[in-house]
Amino acid sequence: MSELWDLLDDERQPLGRSADRAAGLRAGELHVVVHVCLFNRHGQMLIQRRTDTKPDWPGLWDFSVGGSVHAGETSRAGALREVREELGLDVELTRPSFTFNFEYGFDDFYLLLLDAPLPPPAVPNDEVAEVRWADLDDIIALLRAGEFINYREQVVRFVFDFRGRSNIFD
């Protein structure tokens, strides 16, 4: 099954066309990806280990949820869909907490504090092998051991620091 992305320019303006993920992007074409980071009151983030059959980063740990926004979706709709697909959960999101620009587009991060206990995620599934709660030191250790997707350590620290400074956690 093909996955279509809406294409944007470097100012995040729509180019008025879509591209198939398998075809890749050409110069000047960008797209949106999303990450949802679920935190508990202990300051831990839910992390997921990708299945060994995933084409990209098989078997590595990752943030709670991540994926590309499909053609016709908003960033928020894509984030909600990814949470349902990867964890089998329905959550409420407003707008991204922040966005990182990267070589192929825009990465919208949604940070969410879970007040109530997390319902059991629908894991394992085709995308996620397992989940667990981890603090910053746990994730940095996984990253340094090559067991976490190769984000820059500063990105992981920024996510935790932003969580600590954000009023969504008050």
FIKEZA-554372 format. One record per residue (C-alpha): residue in three letters; x negated, y, z negated. Coordinates in steps of 0.5 Angstrom, whole numbers, plus 2048, in hexadecimal, padded with zeros to 3 digits. Last residue first. Layout:
N
AlaXYZ ...
***
This chain:
170
Asp7FD82D7B9 Phe7FB8287BE Ile7FE82C7C4 Asn7FA8327C1 Ser7F482F7C5 Arg7ED8307C1 Gly7EC8297BF Arg7EF8267C5 Phe7EA82B7C9 Asp7E48287C5 Phe7E68217C7 Val7E78227CE Phe7E18267CE Arg7DD8217CB Val7DF81C7D1 Val7DD8217D6 Gln7D68227D3 Glu7D581B7D3 Arg7D681B7DB Tyr7DB8167DD Asn7D88107DF Ile7DE80B7DE Phe7DC8087D7 Glu7D88027D6 Gly7D28047D9 Ala7CF8047D1 Arg7CE80B7D1 Leu7D680C7D3 Leu7D88077CE Ala7D480A7C8 Ile7D78117CA Ile7DE80E7CA Asp7DD80B7C3 Asp7DA8117C0 Leu7E08157C3 Asp7E58117BF Ala7E880B7C2 Trp7EF8087C2 Arg7F08017C7 Val7F27FF7CD Glu7F27F97D2 Ala7F17F67D9 Val7F47FC7DC Glu7F67FD7E4 Asp7FA7F67E6 Asn7FD7F67DE Pro7FA7F47D8 Val7FD7F87D4 Ala8047FB7D4 Pro8037FF7CE Pro8057FE7C7 Pro8098047C5 Leu8048097C2 Pro80680B7BB Ala8098127BB Asp8068187BB Leu8028177C2 Leu7FD81D7C3 Leu7FD81E7CB Leu7F88217CF Tyr7F98227D6 Phe7F38227DB Asp7F48257E2 Asp7EE8237E7 Phe7ED8277ED Gly7EA8257F3 Tyr7E58217F7 Glu7DF8247F4 Phe7E28257ED Asn7E582B7EA Phe7E782A7E3 Thr7EE82C7E1 Phe7F182D7DA Ser7F782C7D5 Pro7FB82A7DB Arg80282C7DA Thr8088297D6 Leu8088217D5 Glu80D81D7D2 Val80B8157D1 Asp80E80F7D4 Leu8098097D3 Gly8088037D8 Leu8018047D7 Glu7FE8047DE Glu8048057E2 Arg8088097DD Val80280E7DB Glu80080F7E3 Arg8078117E4 Leu8078167DF Ala8018197E1 Gly8038197E9 Ala80981D7E7 Arg8058227E3 Ser8018237E9 Thr8068247ED Glu80881E7F2 Gly80A81F7F9 Ala80381B7FB His8018177F6 Val7FD81A7F0 Ser7F78157EF Gly7F58127E8 Gly7F38117E1 Val7F680F7DA Ser7F380E7D3 Phe7EC8107D5 Asp7E880B7D8 Trp7E48047D7 Leu7E18007DC Gly7E37F97DF Pro7E37FB7E6 Trp7E18037E7 Asp7E58037EE Pro7E87FD7F2 Lys7EB7FB7EC Thr7EB7F37EB Asp7E77F37E4 Thr7ED7F77E1 Arg7EC7FE7DE Arg7EA7FF7D7 Gln7EF8047D4 Ile7ED8097CF Leu7F280C7C9 Met7EF8127C6 Gln7ED8137BF Gly7EE8197BB His7F18157B5 Arg7F88197B7 Asn7F88147BD Phe7F68177C4 Leu7F88157CB Cys7F48187D1 Val7F88187D7 His7F38197DD Val7F681C7E4 Val7F381C7EB Val7F58217F0 His7F28227F8 Leu7ED8257FC Glu7EC826803 Gly7E782B806 Ala7E2826809 Arg7E682080A Leu7E981B805 Gly7EA814805 Ala7ED80F80A Ala7EF80A804 Arg7F2810800 Asp7F7811806 Ala7F7819807 Ser7FD81E806 Arg7FE82580A Gly80082C809 Leu7FA82E806 Pro7FC8307FF Gln7F98357FB Arg7F48327F6 Glu7EF8387F7 Asp7EA8337FA Asp7EF8317FF Leu7F582C7FE Leu7F7825801 Asp7FD8217FE Trp7FB81A7FD Leu7FE813800 Glu7FC80C7FD Ser7FD807802 Met800800800 
***
